[in-house]
């Protein structure tokens, strides 16, 4: 029982640390988003939303389950005192994802004009998409850094990266819009925030892992890559299918909906993210916790920690969902006034769908 209590204590502490960091970053992002949305017209804000559809779609294919595999195997090797296996995991994961991020960024940059004209039917956003293509590479490196930190259960460092990303985006984007860069400024701020956070994450990972013991063959290993892909690919297929459904929604918006209405919809979805921050913080900390247990040999312990995680999640999510349903609609009206008149209606619809599901 002592092992379960230790795991639970680490998970609770980690989730609170991550929750605090996520909410600090969310508040900073929200302040920046409000300023940007007030300075841009609803149609311009809609164009920014459309710009991110293609980079987000390409980003779905940068993971291949490597992030989840790194969390799992780093946490497992640490639990089993196999520290010398970790260096090869990290090096192999970084090289694979850097190569993939570069290739996909170049592919989007070169095909931006064709895709925005033929697929999105919005040729006016092609230049924005070219700038945003860098987001694919930077977010790829950012995501692998936070996955490694999660595997080491360094939730304070992971929270620091999210705060850095939010601070840069929340300050740079409004500043660039204010001095006259418009939608281009928002896109630059979005891309630069992930690039800076990714670079910071790389430095943190290097400093954190430089004292790890290494095998003589701890360099990039095809066997290690097969191990990571063997675990991660089945997980990534589900994530890709889910992501494709979300991006298809973005295509439908660009095909049939006015830019002004897309801007209203985007403002509404920013408030829905308040709830996802809570659930994501809890889920993230439990993945390395579950990785420490072998379900084939420790079935009872795994069941106990699972049941505890469900109770712990429910305590927070149900009251917070009710609070969001009550306050988010008036919040939009207070912050934006009559500039985004349809956003409260879209938000109410989004809440009803999330509660019914």
Steps between C-alpha positions, in 0.01 A plus 500: 500500500796729563583496128147605403504781755836623368375490141178678595689770689729564204206509259296740713798730553586485131145569385469802731835637382403449139152641557643818653749536214232436240268756653771763518574439133127496423445834672791656311379348173146616573617856561692495171206343316260763633731782391549348156128433455417856599757653263412277205164486330298176534582425133875543559485280808317244289785508245749425779291200603491373141878549469563245776292225339773371265792523749288319759414233243865443407595494869282193550760300309803615703437282803467134397451425870862590582394749769281250684762227461769722653280577800427131550853361462677781688264459797528120483881496478526745788271281710705190413834678563606464136633854468757402236223422248354851506767690305450289187123551522534877516761531225311273263170674567646846442674411173192327360265784588737776385531333160125453476427857609740647244359291215138586577577871548672513160214305341239746628709804405539379141137395461340792686368685194352186346337376823354836600354548153372150426434351843415796723365718218664795675799605281534820704646306795783333305767739631375453856519122456859523374597682819301254710677204339786560745251418777510134395872472573499710818194331651653159424813582701290664772279191535788255530657718771187504713459124446850434631437726799175316566679165493742633763197640690653848491164674487649826626731517198221402266281774648785746450509424127125558463533831683790611274298410191197689630699808605658541157178439312290710739731801471655479153179441304310803640814716465542412134131558429517835680787626285314405184591145398140375531444129440866456406599620846272247671645217293858609572427522872343154497797343318767685700351390833534132417847549354625669818336240726644216290853644523462547876368146534798361311741678737310378807504140374874514426579638845271248670634193320872576468580307821307188401709182471537388141567175327776490243232469230274774641503692172220494244379142470270335243398252771403786730300664221317171437424479871358853507297454182378156606347652811397836356363431152176331614437795733578753229247351258216583736637849560538561126144388427366722778711791377387452141139529613581830668691634201219398265284733705751774414470419129121522520526839667733633229275367221159615617525754783574873488826617657306714749304199632817292521648774718198477733534122513872523578440736792245254641739205476760690701267479800441128453876451544465608863346161575749302295787645704369328813451161336830517310696581816357196678537260208859607432621420851336158509670366186847467661330369816333212312823430310667392824269199537503174307133415447585132440671457835352785705138492391351581841730799552418627151126470566532687830694789348252517209198517731671769704576703188134491391381623839767769509411625150127506570541712813646782290334468162130491590484821709734681262283405202192639675687821582609545139147445366373771736768767453654466155210655306484818713880505491506537122242777508694686770840474328401557138171684523307499172804445275453121497120466536479134395776368729276445808257295287781282362641457849168385641475246219854377564428451871180309429689265268782443749262424786284265291810308385 
